[in-house]
Amino acid sequence: MELLEEHHCFEGRQQRWRHDSRVLNCAMTFSIFLPPVSGNAKLPVLYWLSGLTCNDENFTTKAGAQRVAAELGIALVMPDTSPRGDDVADDAGYDLGKGAGFYLNATQTPWAQHYRMYDYLRDELPALIQAEFAVSDRSAISGHSMGGHGALVMALKNPGKYVSVSAFAPIVNPTQVPWGQKAFTAYLGEDSATWQAWDSCALMLASQPEQAIPTLIDQGDADQFLATQLQPAVLAEAARQKDWPLTLRIQPGYDHSYYFIASFIEDHLRFHAQQLLK
Amino acid sequence: MELLEEHHCFEGRQQRWRHDSRVLNCAMTFSIFLPPVSGNAKLPVLYWLSGLTCNDENFTTKAGAQRVAAELGIALVMPDTSPRGDDVADDAGYDLGKGAGFYLNATQTPWAQHYRMYDYLRDELPALIQAEFAVSDRSAISGHSMGGHGALVMALKNPGKYVSVSAFAPIVNPTQVPWGQKAFTAYLGEDSATWQAWDSCALMLASQPEQAIPTLIDQGDADQFLATQLQPAVLAEAARQKDWPLTLRIQPGYDHSYYFIASFIEDHLRFHAQQLLK
């Protein structure tokens, strides 16, 4: 691991690291915020998954999460949104290829060689974080837009791995909306039956009662993607059917930007703290 | 005026505007945060001046100031750092020309045609803000690095205009450091006697007791520019000689980045609120 940057921030440390990923078959960069610690306490971790076009720095620089994470004693880990590098397949569109990994394991050529963000986030990155930093085994996950999809899918596919999950303006039903259909066709192929394993609504409808964890979603009602790409009400209906503890908050006037995330990230951190600090 | 962007943020409005500046002889962009208001209350204003290479968006997206400004009921105005446009003189260096206006009135060719940021900030922009937004006549000023220099100079040269001034890692003594000497030679000419009118230390030493206003400076001790470009102790000594109410805080471990600003911007907003909300 190579330390690329380190900054003092709210009495903690904001760092940026590069490491070689075996799973993704390329060098990857992630950011981490380590709050101030007293003694040998091990920190719980909140993973943050970013949206289309982002890397590890968007949330790090714009969300203002470090203040509350420092107060609560929660480490924040911000992975990148796709594999990277000159030999990694890409697409001219902003919503496919680099910056648009959709947190799944691709099965199709040319994507399958590198695009295994699901395995990276489930296994390789947490193992690295555990090995290199003084963190506990309690973790939660959150994200924005494509990253909200990623957070929900990671939580729904891995019962017991996260104590809570939250999202801002997530793509909850990717099999039914243009962003998801384009990405899934490329990464997973034409057979839409294989897509269901990466759709939060389908996963929630197939879930068992004992795997439910506290879930918080914030959605701005002035979000330009609300009607065409996001539709959180579909997930809320699945949650109602399954008695899943989902709180969906519609925030009047807010859009899809980081100004929306910054406005409510404190609520999400305190929501996760209820479980992480138990 | 043309509205370029508007976002809901902490129940207030984050806007970006373009207008034609007579003083600067070009189109200019500024950002403004308007906190939520009840009734017809007029908002006090904090002007924020950014550092080298920045525009109006760095502080807007990275400092996390809107949360506290919304709570306190203070409008934030973020101007650009220089005139802009294809016909505006520029330099290959990051520390001269566009993005590096140094908040002064240039007298030398080719700079004098557009580089009058001092007049723009003293007269034109506040008049525009007063005319277009429901703001009061109480204002304060703050900034970072070159913008900390700008904030101090604006306050020192205009007694009664601002109720308080603060800065993060300001260039307090530009006549004596490389950044200032390069810029002042270009903008003001070789005669360094003319430079004194734009040097906070010289201005403070020449100040009258009745013009003193509460002044707060934060400086990280891990700032890579501390010894060569910043040297806040020189201003602190001038303040001591003049009995000027300056609080200089050295923050251990902090560098020159927006992570430093984000960590202490709440203190600065509450400091200004003591005067702005009187």
Boltz contact constraints between the chains, C-beta under 6 A:
constraints:
  - contact:
      token1: [A, 7]
      token2: [B, 255]
      max_distance: 6.0
  - contact:
      token1: [A, 7]
      token2: [B, 257]
      max_distance: 6.0
  - contact:
      token1: [A, 7]
      token2: [B, 259]
      max_distance: 6.0
  - contact:
      token1: [A, 8]
      token2: [B, 253]
      max_distance: 6.0
  - contact:
      token1: [A, 8]
      token2: [B, 254]
      max_distance: 6.0
  - contact:
      token1: [A, 9]
      token2: [B, 259]
      max_distance: 6.0
  - contact:
      token1: [A, 9]
      token2: [B, 263]
      max_distance: 6.0
  - contact:
      token1: [A, 10]
      token2: [B, 263]
      max_distance: 6.0
  - contact:
      token1: [A, 14]
      token2: [B, 259]
      max_distance: 6.0
  - contact:
      token1: [A, 61]
      token2: [B, 62]
      max_distance: 6.0
  - contact:
      token1: [A, 62]
      token2: [B, 61]
      max_distance: 6.0
  - contact:
      token1: [A, 64]
      token2: [B, 64]
      max_distance: 6.0
  - contact:
      token1: [A, 253]
      token2: [B, 8]
      max_distance: 6.0
  - contact:
      token1: [A, 254]
      token2: [B, 8]
      max_distance: 6.0
  - contact:
      token1: [A, 255]
      token2: [B, 7]
      max_distance: 6.0
  - contact:
      token1: [A, 257]
      token2: [B, 7]
      max_distance: 6.0
  - contact:
      token1: [A, 259]
      token2: [B, 7]
      max_distance: 6.0
  - contact:
      token1: [A, 259]
      token2: [B, 9]
      max_distance: 6.0
  - contact:
      token1: [A, 259]
      token2: [B, 14]
      max_distance: 6.0
  - contact:
      token1: [A, 263]
      token2: [B, 9]
      max_distance: 6.0
  - contact:
      token1: [A, 263]
      token2: [B, 10]
      max_distance: 6.0
